[in-house]
Amino acid sequence: MSRPSRLQRQVLSLYRELLRAGRGKPGAEARVRAEFRQNASLPRTDVLRIEYLYRRGRRQLQLLRSDHAKALGAFVRPRGPTEEPGGAAALGTPPDDDDGPKSPLDDTVAPEIRPDGR
């Protein structure tokens, strides 16, 4: 097996640091593990995405290490009053392809190019 790249070593180090910083804070360790598992299937060639997630993890580590952090929460979309646990399928619309939270990069749309090139 080949040696891990510098970026791989940095990501593994970040993982360990996040787990250490999350000790004693409710939900932190489980959230860290879940985030890393969710992104473990990223291809090694998707370096931009990996670096983006690495920087995001560094910022989260700083927040988690601060004295003000008591727990690690997650942003979730609240259910509407008529929505069932099944989600949008109960309303007659097709369900999403995945159950995980969406990334801000998933919904990016290419800018519209006008015929005059502007």
Backbone hydrogen bonds, N-H to C=O, Kabsch-Sander energy under -0.5 kcal/mol:
donor,donor_aa,acceptor,acceptor_aa,energy
9,R,5,S,-2.3
10,Q,6,R,-2.3
11,V,7,L,-2.4
12,L,8,Q,-2.4
13,S,9,R,-2.2
14,L,10,Q,-2.5
15,Y,11,V,-2.2
16,R,12,L,-2.2
17,E,13,S,-2.6
18,L,14,L,-2.8
19,L,15,Y,-2.2
20,R,16,R,-2.4
21,A,17,E,-2.7
22,G,18,L,-1.7
23,R,19,L,-0.5
23,R,20,R,-1.1
25,K,22,G,-2.2
28,A,25,K,-1.9
29,E,25,K,-0.5
31,R,27,G,-1.8
32,V,28,A,-2.6
33,R,29,E,-2.5
34,A,30,A,-2.4
35,E,31,R,-2.6
36,F,32,V,-2.4
37,R,33,R,-2.6
38,Q,34,A,-2.4
39,N,35,E,-1.5
40,A,36,F,-0.5
40,A,37,R,-0.9
42,L,39,N,-1.5
46,D,43,P,-1.8
47,V,45,T,-1.9
50,I,46,D,-2.1
51,E,47,V,-2.9
52,Y,48,L,-2.2
53,L,49,R,-2.5
54,Y,50,I,-2.3
55,R,51,E,-2.5
56,R,52,Y,-2.3
57,G,53,L,-2.4
58,R,54,Y,-2.2
59,R,55,R,-2.0
60,Q,56,R,-2.1
61,L,57,G,-2.2
62,Q,58,R,-2.0
63,L,59,R,-2.0
64,L,60,Q,-2.6
65,R,61,L,-2.3
66,S,62,Q,-1.0
69,A,66,S,-1.1
72,L,26,P,-1.5
73,G,71,A,-0.6
76,V,74,A,-0.6
83,E,80,G,-0.8
84,E,87,G,-0.6
87,G,84,E,-2.2
89,A,86,G,-0.7
90,A,87,G,-1.2
91,L,88,A,-1.3
92,G,89,A,-1.2
93,T,88,A,-1.6
106,D,103,S,-1.3
107,D,103,S,-0.6
108,T,105,L,-1.0
114,R,112,E,-0.6
117,G,114,R,-2.0
